[in-house]
């Protein structure tokens, strides 16, 4: 089924976006910015699946770097959402 292929990122330039109304919309894009947004969303969803266990012992420098990385991930997520809004307007 095409929907499954799109969700698995096997179809170039086609995305599915679920909007606030609960409906899925198929979007064709031939724009590098839209492709970047799609790839960034995939990246962000993959790193959300990786969590550092609270029982994991980190050195002070590792803890500092992990916190810095979390801040950067949050900023990337916010920037990507804002860019996505601009594209869909």
N, C-alpha and C positions, 0 to 999 in steps of 0.2 A: 504494500500500500504506500502511496506517495507520502502520506503524513508521517509514517514511520521512517521513511528514507530522509525526510526533511529534518525530523527530530534527531536522527543519528548523524546529521551533518554530511550526508552523502550526496546532497543536491546543492550545487553551487548557485549562489545568487537568489535563493529562495529561503524565506524565514517564516516561521509561525510566531505570531505574537498574540498573547491572550490579553485582551484589553479589559478595562474596568467593568464593561458590560457583561463580562463572562464569556464572550464569544472569541473564537480563534480567528485570526485574520492571516491570510497568506500574503506575503509581501515579496515582490520581485525587486531586486536591487542590482544595479550594475555600477555601484558607486563604491569607491574604496573606503570612504568613511563608514558607510553602512556595513561593509565587510569587517572593518576594524571593530565596530560596536559588537557585531555578532561574535567575533573571535574573543573579544574581551569578556563578553558575557559567559562564554564557554569556559574561559580561564578562571573567572571569578567563581563560577559554580564548582569547578574542580577543586579550588583551594578551600572552599567552604567545607568540603568533605574531609579535610585534613585538620584534625584538632590535636593540640598538645595536651596530653593528659595532665590533670592538675597534680598528679603524683610524680610527674617527671621532674627530676632535679636539673635545674639549669644553673650555669655559672652566672655571675652578675653580668658579664658582658653578653652572654647568650640571651639572658632575660631582657636586657636593654635592646638588643637587636630584634628580638621577637616582638617586643612592644612597638618598636619603630616600624617593623614590617606590617603589623596590624593596622597602624595609623595610615600607612601608605595604601594598603588594600582598601581601607574605608574611603580614602580620598579617590582612589581609582574607581571604586564602585559609584560614588557620588558623581564624579565627572562623566562616567559612562552613561549613567541615567540621564543626566542633563543633556548630553549629546544625543541620546536616543530620543528625548522629547523634541529636540530641535529638528531631527530628521523626520519625525512623524507629523509635524505641524503642517 
